[in-house]
Amino acid sequence: MASYDLELLLGEINQKKGDYKAAEAHYMNAKDMCPCRFVPHYLLMCLYQQTKDKDKELAIASSIVCKPIKIPSKDVSKIRIRARSVLESQGDLKNEEL
């Protein structure tokens, strides 16, 4: 039986093993299970940073910055700050988005 937490755990395990395709699939499953949560998006962004897939990294960072916050928290704030820094480092964040 699949669950959100299990998908995140399997994604992290596969990422550490170097099986990036499987890790991406598990993170995507978690993202699809709970689309309003930020953690799967963040883990995907970290995976794309590790694999040096700039296009996907920028796309997911942009989706994090644009994603509405349902329940504010320190973790969500940190994730959004990191996503903004990814976009700023690539020059993809306009001043009005700051």
Secondary structure as GFF3:
##gff-version 3
##sequence-region A 1 98
A	DSSP	alpha_helix	4	17	.	.	.	ID=ss1
A	DSSP	alpha_helix	20	33	.	.	.	ID=ss2
A	DSSP	alpha_helix	39	50	.	.	.	ID=ss3
A	DSSP	alpha_helix	54	66	.	.	.	ID=ss4
A	DSSP	alpha_helix	74	90	.	.	.	ID=ss5
A	DSSP	three_ten_helix	95	97	.	.	.	ID=ss6
###
